[in-house]
Amino acid sequence: MLAQLTLTPALPKTLNATHLLVLLPKAKVLPKDILHGDLLASILKRRDMKADELAKSPVAANAANGTLVAWAMVDFDKDTFAQQVQVRKGLQLLLEEQPKTIAIAVSGSHAQRAAELAVYGAWVNGALLPVHKKKDERKPLQKIEVYGLDVGANSFAHGSKSGRINSPLQAASNKVFDALKAQAAGNLLCRELTVLPPNELTPGQYRVRVKKLAQANGWKLEEFTMPKLRKMGAGAFVAVAQGSDPEDAAIVHLTYKHPKAKQTVALVGKGICFDTGGHNLKPSRYMHNMHEDMNGSAVTLGILLAASQQKLPVNIDCWLALAQNHISPKAYKQNDIVKALNGTSIEVMHTDAEGRMVLADTLTLASRAKPNLMIDFATLTGSMATALGARYSGVFGTTDALAQRAVNAGKQSGERLCAFPMDEDYEVALDSKVADIKQCTLDGEADHILATRFLKRFVEYDTPWLHVDLSASRCEGGLGSVASEVTGFGVGWGLRMLQEK
C-alpha cells in the first residue's frame, strides 16, 4: 500500500511535523525564508560546510519543537538520475526512523519538479518489501504532505473522495501525481516479486499470482502450458523447462487494450524462477540470488500495471516466459539439438544459457502477433554486468534510431541505458556444424552481443525490437530514486517508452 498524498500550496513559516524534508535549489547562499534556517546555518557553520555542499551531502537535525528536519539541495542543471539521488539521500535521513508521515517543503521556480522527485522517492522507499522474520517491526510510510507547491487553488487530498479540483493548473498537478503513483505501484510490484524466495515463487505459484493480477486489473489472460507448447513445437522453451518436477512452466500472455489506442507494444519478460545452471551447475557464489532471474518478467508486469492504472492509450501484449532451470535426469544437456517454434534447430552448448532458450520461443509468439514495437527484458548475461557494472543496463535495437530513442528515454527517466552493437558479422561465432545455430559459445566473449544475435533469429516479420539486458536489476546501495538493492529498474524506462507512442 502506497502512502496517501496531500498537497498544500502555502508554505508556512513553521510546520508541526515529526519528519520534515526541506528541498532547495542548489545555490551558494541559503534563502532567507528557509524553514528552520537558523538551525541549518548553525549546522553548516559547525561542520565548516558551504551551503551548496548540501547538494552532495544533505544534513539532518532535531529542531526545538522535536521535528527531525533534513535539508537537501537539488541541482536542476544536472540530469534526472543525479537529481533522483540528491533527493533520495535527503529522504533516507528521515525514512531510517520509519515515520508514519513525512512533510516535504518545496519552493521557487522548480517546486513542481522537486515535489515530484520527493513524492516518488517517498512512495517507492516508504513501502515495505516482503521479509520472513519471526517478528516484523517495520512500519510503512502512511502519509506524505507537500507544502509550497502552488497549483493555483486550495489544498486538496490526492486520491481521496474529498479531494476537489478547483482549477486547470491543479488538475494538471493532480494528473502528474496520479501517473507517478502508478509508476511507484509498478516499481513496487516488480521488486516485491523479485525478492520472493524461490520456494514461494515457483512457476506454478507465479501463475496463480498473475491470474489474480489479471482479474484485479481486467487483463485478458492466456496460458501456453507444457503439453500445449510440446504440441506447438516450442522445443527451445520445453528443453529448459522439462528438467523441473512438477512441469508447471508456461508462457503466459496478458493483454491490456485501450479504446483509443492506435499502436500495440509487446513486452516480453524472462521469468526463470530459479536458475541452478542445469547440468552445467553454477558454483554457490553464482547460484546465490538466482531466484531473481525472473526479474525481467517482473519488470514487464510492473510496466503493465502502471500503464493500466495510468490508462495509457496504447495496447499492450505482455508475454511471460515462466520456468526453472533445474538439474535432473530429464534436464537438457550439452550437445542436445532441439528445434524451436519457428523451426530453427539449436545446438546446446551450455545449459546455463537457458534464458535465451525460453525467450526464443516467446519472442516468436510475441512477434507473430505483429506488434508495432517489441521490447524484451531479461537478466540475461554476466558479460553485460562485466561491461557495465550494476548502474546501467544494456540495450540493443533493430535500428540505430530505435536504440537511440531507448537511450534518450533512459536519460529522461533516470534509468540509464547504454546501447551496444549487434552487427551481423558477430554471428559467425554461433555457426554450428550440426544445427542451424549454436546457443552460445564456450569462451563467453561478447556473450551479451551473441545472445542478442541468437534472439534476433526468433523475431519474425521484421518487428521493431529492443532487447534490454538488466545488469542494473540489483545494485548495492540502491540506484536513482530507489534505496533498496533490488531496484525495479526498467519500469520507469518502459513507461517513458510507452508514453511516447
N, C-alpha and C positions, 0 to 999 in steps of 0.2 A: 504494500500500500504506500503510495506516494503522499508526501505531506501536503496539507491544504495551503493554498497561496492567497494572501491578502495584499492588495496594492493600495497605498495611500499617497496622494500627490504631495501633501505638505511634509516638509522636513522640519520637525520640531526642534527647539533648542535643547531639549532634554528628552530622553527616551527611557521609559520604565520597562526595561527588558533584562532578562537574565543573561542573554548572549547577544552581542551586537557586532556586526561586521560593518566597518566604515570603509567604503571603496572610494578612492580618489584618483583622478587622472594624474599621470606622472608629471611632477613639477619640482623645481628646485626649492620652492618656498611653499610652506603649508598655507592653505586658505585660512582666513581669519575666523570664519564661522564654522570650522570643523567641530564635529561632536567630540566632547572631551579633549579639546585641543590643548589645554594646559597640561593635562596628564601626558599626552603624546609628546609635547615639547620637552617635558622633563625626562621622559624615557630616552628620547633621541640624544639629549644632552649627556645623560648618564652613560650611554653606550657609545658616545662620540660618533653618532651616525648623522649623515646628511639626509635631508628629507627625501630626496629621490632614491635613496637606497631602499626605501620601502617597496620599491618595485621588485627587488631581489629578495629581500628578507622582511616579510611582514612581522609586526610585533603585536603582543597582546599584554594586557594588564587589567587588574581589577580596579574599577572606578570606586569612588567613595560610596555610591549607592549600592554597591555589590555587583554591578554588571561586569561581566567579563567582556572586555572590548578588544577587538582585533582591528588593526588598521593595515590596509594594503593599498598599493598603488598599481594602476594598470597603465601600461604604455600602449596607447591606442595606435601608435605608429608601427608596432610590431604585428606579426602575423597572428592568426586565430589561435594556433597552438600555444604560442607564448602567452597570450592573454589568458587562455584557459588555465595554464599552470600558475600564473600570478594570482588569480582569484582562488584556485584550489588551495594554495598554500595558506591563504588567509582563512578560508573556511575550516581547514583542518585544525587550526588552533582552537576553534570553538567546538567542532564535532567530536574532538577527543573526549569531551565531557558528556557526550551523548545527551544533549539538551532536548527538551520537548519542543522548544520554539527557538528559532533564530530570527533576529531582526537584522535587516540589511538597509543601510543608508547609502543613497547614491545622490549625485548632484552634478550640475554642469551639462555641457552640450552632449556628453557621452553617457548620460544617465541611463538611457534605454539599453544601450549595449552592455553597460556594467551590470544592470539588473538581470538581463538575460543570462549572462555568464554565471552570475552568482546563484540565481534560482535554479538553473540547470545543474550546476555543481552541487547544490544542496539536495536536490532531488536524487541524483544518482549516488551520492555518498551518504545521505541520511537514511536511506532504506537499508534493510539488513539482508545479507546473503545467508543461505542455509548453513548451519553448523550442527554438529551432532554431539554436543556436550551434555552431561547429565543435568546441569543447571545452566540455562542460558540467561544471563543477567543483562544482556544488551537491551538498549531501548532505542526504538526508531524515532527519527525526527517526525513530529506530528504537524508542525505549522511553520510557515515561512511568512514573515511580514516584511514587505518592502516599503520604504519611505523615501520620498523625494522624487518619485517618478511621476512627473506632471503629465497626465494624459487628458487634461482639459475637463476634468469632471471630479465629482466627489469620490471618496474611496469606495471600493467595491470588493466583494469577496469573489475571487476567481473560482469558477466552477460550482458555486453554491446557488441554491434556488433563490436566495435573496439578492444575488448579485444583479445589479442593474447597469445596463449600458446606456449612458446618457449622451454620448457624442460619438461621431465617426472616429475621432482620434482614440477614444477609449476602446471602441470596438476593435480597432486595429491592434491595439496593445493586447487586448484580451485574446485575439486570434493568435498572436505571436506566442503567447504563453501556453495556449492550448496545444500548439504544434510542438513546443519544447517539452510539454508534459508527456505527449505521445511518444516523442523520441526517448525520453527518460524511461518510460514504461518498456519500450522495445529494448533498450540497453540493459535494463534490469532483468527482463526475461532471458536475454542472451546469457548474462552472467549467472543467473540462478540455475539454468540448465547445465551450464558448463562446469560448475563447481560440484554438482551432484556426484556422489561416489558411484563407481561402476555397478555395484550391486543394487542401486536404486534407479539406474537408467540403462537397463538393457534395451535392445531394440524393441522388444515387446512392451516394456513399461513406457518407453518413449512414445510409442504409437498410441498408447492409452492417453497420455498427456496431450498429444497432438489432437486426438479426437475431441477432447474436452475443449481445447482452444478453438477448434473449428466450430463446435456447437455454440460456444460463447460469442464468437465473432461473425457468425454467418458465412463461413468459408465452405465451399464445396470440397469434399474430401474423396479421394480415390486411392486405393492401395494396390500395389503390384506385389503380391506375396511370392514366396519362393516357388511354389508349384506353378503359378502363373508366369513367372519370369523364366522358368525352365521351358515351359511350353512355347514362350515367345522366342526363345533362343538367346536370352541375355546372359551368355556364358561368362563374361568378364565379371559381372556382379556376383553371379552364382558361385564362381570359383572361390571368391573370398569368403562368402557367407556360409558355404557348405561345411566349413570346419567347426561351426558352432552347434551346440545342442542345448536347448531346442532350436529348430530352424525358424526363428522369429524375425529374421531380417525382412526388409521390404523397401521398395521405393514408394514413398508417399507423395501424392500430388495434391496440393491445396490450391484453390482458385479464389481470387478476390476480383470482383467486377464492379466497375463504376459506370453509371448510365451515360456519363458524358465523356468517357474515355475514348481516345482516338488511336491509342497505341497499346501494345501489350509487351510487358517485360517479363522474362523468365528468370527466376532466381533459383540457383542450384546450390545445394549445400552438402558437403561431405559430412556424414554422420556416423563415423566409426566410434561406437560407444566404448570400446576398449581395444587397444592395439598391442598385442604381445609381440608382433613381428612375424607371427606364424612360425613355420619351421626354421626360418632364419631368425631365431629368437633374440630379442633385444636383451642386453645386459640390464641389470636392475636400475642402474643410473639413468638409462634412456627409456626404461619402461615406466618410471615414476611419472605420474600425471598424465598417463596415456588415456585416462578416462576423459581428458579434454580434447581428444582427437575428433570429437563430434562438434567442435566449436563452429565450423563452417555452417552446419545445419542450424545451429542456434542463432547465428547471425542472420540467416535468411528468415527465420521465424520472427526475430526481433524487428527486422525491416517490415515484414508483412503486418505484424501487429500495429506498429507505429503508423504505417501507411493507411491501414484500415481506420484507426482512430482519427487520423487527420482527414480521412475521406478524400485522399488524393485521386484526382481524375485520371487514373491510369489502371489498366487491367494488369493483374499480377498472377503469373503461374509460378507457384513455389514447389520445387522438387527436392525432396529429402532422401538421400541415399543412406538408409539406416542399417547398419550391420556391425559385426565384430570380427576381428582378425585373430582367431584362436589357433592353437596347435592341437591337432587331433589326427586319428587315422584317416579321417575324411578330408582333412585340410589340403588345400592345393600346395604344390611343391615346385621347386626349381625344375626347369625343363619341361613342365607341363605345357601343352599347347591348347589354348581354349579359343573358342570362336565367340566374338562379341555380337551384340544385337544387329549391328549393321553389316555383319558377315566378315569382318576383319579377323584374321587369325593372329593370335598374340602368343609369342614365346615368353614364358615366365622366367625371369632372370633372378628375381629376389622377392621373397614373399612379404617383405616389409614395405614393398612399394604397392600396397593394397589400395591406397586412396585413389590413385589414377585408374585402377581397375573398376571400382564401384562407380566412379564418376563417368567412365567411358560410356557405359550403357545408359546412365542417367542423362548425360548430355545428348545422346542420340534421341531419347524420348522427348526431351525438352525442345530440341531443335526441330523435330518433326511437327510440332505444333505451330511452327513458323512465327515465332515472336519477332517483334521489331528490334529487340535487343536481348541478349542473354548474358547473365553475369553469374559466374560460379565462385564460391567461397570455400577455401579448404586450408587446413593446417597441413600442407602437402609435403614440403621438403625441408630437410635440415640444411641444405645448401642455401636456401633463401635466408634462413636465420643466420648462417655464417656470413652471407653477403651484407645483410642489413642490420643484424642485431635485432632487438625487440622494440625499437622505437618507430620503425617504419614497416609497412608491408609492401610486397612487390605486386606489380600489376603488369599484365600482358594484354595487348589489344590487337584485333584483326586489322586495324589501320592505325597509323601514327596519330591521326586526328582523334580517334576514339581513345587511345591511350593518353593523349594529352588532356582530353576532357576529363578523364578519370583523375589525373594528377591535379588538375585545377580544382576539381571537387574536393580533393583531399586537403588542399590549402584552405579552401573556404570552410570546410567542416572541422578542421583541426585534426583529422585522422589522415596522416600523411602517407602518400604512396610514392614509390619510385618505379618508373617504367623500365622494363627490361626488353631486350630484343628477342624475337622469335623467328629469325630468318631461316629460310628453308634449308640452307646448307648445314645447319646443326643436325638435321635429322639423319644424316648419313651414319651417325653413331648408333642409330636404332635399327639399322639394316640387319635382317635376320636371314640365315641360310635355310631355315626350316619353316618359317612362318612369314606373314605379311609384315610384321613389325615386332621388335623386341619391346618388352615392357619398360626396360631401363637398361643401364649399363652397370657393370660391377665396380667400376672405379669411382663413380659418383661425380665425376667432373661436370660442372654446369648442369647438375641434375634438375634445378628449377626450370631451366630452359628446355631441357629434353623432355621433362614431364609435360610441359605446355605443348611442345610439338606432338607428343603422343596424344594428348587430349584433343588436339585440333583434328586428328583423324576421324573423330567421332561426332564432330559438329557438322550437321547436314544443311543443305540449301544455302550455303554461304551466309549463314546467320551472323550478323554483327555480334561479336563476343568479347567479353572481358573475363580474364582469369585472375583472381586475387588470391595470392599465396600469403596466408595470415601469419606472418612471422611476429606480428605485434599483438597476438591474441592474449599473451601473458607477458607482463613487464614488471619486474621488481620495482617497487616504489610507486607504481601507478603510471598513468600516461594521460596527458591532456587534462580533461576535467575529472577523470576517474582516479580515485585514490587506491582502489584495490588492485592486486596483481593481475587478476583476470579482468580484462579491460572492456570487453564488449566491442572491440574495435571492428568497424565495418558497418555498424548500424547507422551512425550519423552520416557516414560517407554514402551509404546506399540510399538513404533518404534524399540527400542532396542530388544524387543522380536521377532519382525518380521525379524530383520537383522540377528538373529541367526538361522533362518530356512534354 
